[in-house]
Amino acid sequence: MLICVDLDGTLLDTVPANGASYRAALEEQGFTVSDEYYAAHCNGGYYKNFLRPLMGGDPSPEAVERVHDRKKALYGNFLDLVRPNRALLALLQGMKAAGHQLACVTTGSRRNATEVLARFGCLDWFGLVLTSEDVAHNKPDPEGYCKAMAHFGVTPEETMIFEDSGPGLEAALASGAAVFKIEAF
């Protein structure tokens, strides 16, 4: 059995850290975003989609990448704001001990995903960590989950996915696997 888990909002409540690091990066460029707006409209989304409106609607691709790169650099400064989903962490630890394979599939960057997973001592639990850099199409496309299944040589019937956000749930359902929705924790 393959257990796939989304990172942001599912395994860890990273909304405050992501919001704070995006806010700091945007402010350096003269733009603003509130915590409430970030949580409601950006969390779980792909940065190339949600940064554009925050940067005046039609920024250059290079400007979007500058903000995103700066966000990644600042993220480590805000890890104290991250809150773990202790119940899901305990479940995954038990599933790993029972011999199941674990994969983390996130729209986040590799740098920030590995940084936060290491901070919570669970990076080595995952036989695969797929990030936005590993797929051509981010959530709501199921590509990340399908790649994880292919990596481990399993079918959707042999896969469980834990997700929280609209785009993530859409991707998980489209993959054909069993899907478990994570609510607030």
C-alpha positions in Angstrom: 0.0 0.0 0.0 1.2 3.5 -0.9 0.3 6.3 1.4 0.5 9.8 -0.3 0.2 12.9 1.8 0.0 16.5 0.9 2.3 18.8 2.9 0.8 22.2 3.4 -2.4 22.2 5.4 -2.5 18.4 5.5 0.6 17.1 7.3 1.6 20.5 8.6 -0.2 23.7 9.1 2.3 25.8 7.1 -0.2 28.6 6.2 1.3 31.1 8.8 4.9 30.4 7.7 4.0 30.5 3.9 1.9 33.6 4.4 4.6 35.4 6.4 7.4 34.5 4.0 5.3 35.6 0.9 4.3 38.8 2.7 7.9 39.6 3.5 9.0 38.8 -0.1 6.1 40.9 -1.6 6.8 43.8 0.7 10.4 44.0 -0.4 9.0 44.5 -3.9 6.3 47.1 -2.8 3.3 44.8 -2.8 1.2 43.6 0.2 -0.9 40.5 1.1 -2.8 40.0 4.4 -2.7 36.7 6.3 -6.5 36.4 5.7 -6.2 36.8 2.0 -3.3 34.4 1.7 -5.2 31.7 3.8 -8.4 32.2 1.8 -7.0 32.6 -1.8 -3.4 31.4 -2.0 -3.0 28.4 0.3 -2.8 25.2 -1.6 -2.5 27.0 -4.9 0.4 27.3 -7.4 2.5 30.4 -6.9 2.6 31.3 -10.6 -1.2 31.5 -10.4 -1.8 33.4 -7.1 1.2 35.8 -7.2 0.1 37.5 -10.4 -3.0 39.3 -8.9 -1.0 40.2 -5.8 1.6 41.8 -8.1 -0.7 44.1 -10.0 -2.2 41.5 -12.4 0.4 41.3 -15.2 3.9 41.1 -13.8 6.7 39.7 -15.9 7.5 36.0 -15.3 10.9 37.1 -14.0 9.3 39.3 -11.4 7.1 36.5 -10.2 10.2 34.2 -10.0 12.1 36.9 -8.0 9.3 37.0 -5.4 9.0 33.3 -5.3 12.8 32.8 -4.9 12.9 35.4 -2.1 10.0 33.7 -0.4 11.9 30.4 -0.4 15.0 32.1 1.1 12.9 33.7 3.8 10.8 30.6 4.7 13.2 29.1 7.2 12.8 32.3 9.3 9.2 31.4 9.9 9.3 27.7 10.7 8.4 28.4 14.4 4.9 29.3 13.1 4.3 25.8 11.6 2.0 23.5 13.5 2.1 19.7 13.0 -0.9 17.5 12.4 0.1 15.2 15.3 -2.7 12.6 14.5 -1.6 12.2 10.9 2.1 12.1 11.8 1.3 9.3 14.3 -0.7 7.4 11.6 2.0 7.8 9.0 4.7 6.6 11.5 2.6 3.5 12.2 2.0 2.9 8.5 5.7 3.2 7.8 6.5 0.8 10.6 4.0 -1.7 9.2 5.9 -1.7 5.9 3.8 0.7 3.8 5.5 3.1 1.4 5.1 6.9 2.0 5.2 9.7 -0.5 4.8 13.4 0.0 3.2 15.3 -3.0 3.2 19.0 -2.7 2.9 22.1 -4.9 5.5 23.7 -2.7 9.2 24.0 -3.6 11.7 21.2 -2.9 13.8 23.6 -0.8 10.9 24.5 1.5 9.4 21.0 1.6 12.6 19.4 2.6 13.4 22.2 5.1 10.1 21.8 7.0 9.9 18.0 6.8 13.4 17.9 8.3 12.5 20.4 11.0 9.7 18.0 12.1 11.9 14.9 11.9 9.9 13.1 9.2 11.8 13.7 6.0 13.4 10.3 6.0 10.0 8.6 6.4 9.2 9.4 2.7 10.5 7.2 0.0 9.6 10.0 -2.4 9.0 13.7 -2.1 7.4 15.2 -5.2 7.3 19.0 -5.5 6.2 21.6 -8.1 9.7 21.2 -9.7 9.0 17.5 -10.4 5.8 17.8 -12.5 4.8 19.6 -15.6 1.2 20.2 -14.3 0.5 21.1 -10.7 -2.6 20.3 -8.7 -5.5 20.2 -9.6 -3.9 18.0 -12.2 -3.3 14.5 -10.8 0.2 14.2 -12.3 2.0 14.3 -9.0 -0.1 11.5 -7.5 0.2 9.4 -10.7 4.0 9.9 -10.7 4.1 8.7 -7.1 2.1 5.6 -7.9 4.3 4.8 -11.0 7.5 5.3 -8.9 6.4 2.7 -6.4 4.7 0.4 -9.1 1.3 0.5 -7.5 -2.2 1.0 -8.8 -4.8 3.6 -7.6 -6.5 0.7 -5.8 -3.3 0.2 -3.8 -3.0 3.9 -2.9 -4.5 6.2 -0.2 -4.1 10.0 -0.4 -4.5 12.5 2.4 -5.4 16.1 1.2 -7.0 19.3 2.4 -7.4 21.9 -0.3 -9.7 22.2 -3.3 -7.0 21.8 -5.9 -5.4 19.0 -4.0 -8.6 17.1 -3.5 -9.5 17.5 -7.2 -6.0 16.0 -8.1 -6.4 13.2 -5.6 -9.8 12.2 -6.8 -8.7 12.4 -10.4 -5.9 9.9 -9.7 -8.4 7.2 -8.8 -7.0 6.5 -5.4 -8.9 6.4 -2.1 -9.0 10.0 -0.8 -9.2 11.2 2.8 -10.0 14.8 3.4 -8.1 16.5 6.2 -10.1 19.2 8.0 -8.7 21.8 10.4 -6.5 20.3 13.1 
